[in-house]
Amino acid sequence: MNLEEIKKEENEIVFKVKCSKGTYIRTLCEDIAEAIRRNSDVCFGLERTKVRKI
């Protein structure tokens, strides 16, 4: 997994994740929120930018 921070402001963090299938992005957001001691409702505006062909 690759996690790249794009933008960080007081109440918002924007990041890009390159991950394999089966990765739960919402859970990742909750884990990040817990690590920085913020509410877990930080995960909104999800956008899938690429899908790998099988």
N, C-alpha and C positions, 0 to 999 in steps of 0.2 A: 504494500500500500504506500502511496505517496500523497502527502498532505502539504499543500502550498497555501500560505496565507496571502490573500490578495489585498485586503483592506481591513484595518482595525480602527474603530472609533470607540467612544465611551460605551455605547450600548449596542454595538454591532461588530461582528467579525464576519468577514466574507472569506471563504476559502474554497479551494479546488481540490478534489480528491480523485486520485486515480486508483481504482481498486478492482479486485476480482469479483466474479459472481458470488452471490451469497453474502455480500457485505451489507450490513444493516446501517445505512447512513443516518437514520434518525437516532439509532442507539449511539453511534459515534458522536453525534451532536450532543446528546445527553451526557456522554462521558466527558466531552470537552467542557461543557457547562459546569459539571461537577468539579472538574479539575481547577477551573478558574473561579469557582464559588459564585456562580450565577444561576439564575433560573434556567430550567431545561427547556423553556419555551423559545429558545433561541433558534430553533430549527424551522425555518420557513423559507419559502421561495426556492425550493429544490428545483434544479434544472439538470436534466440528463443531457449531456453534450455529445456523447459518443456511445455507440453500442457496437460491440465486436461481433462479427459474423461467426456462426457456429460451423 
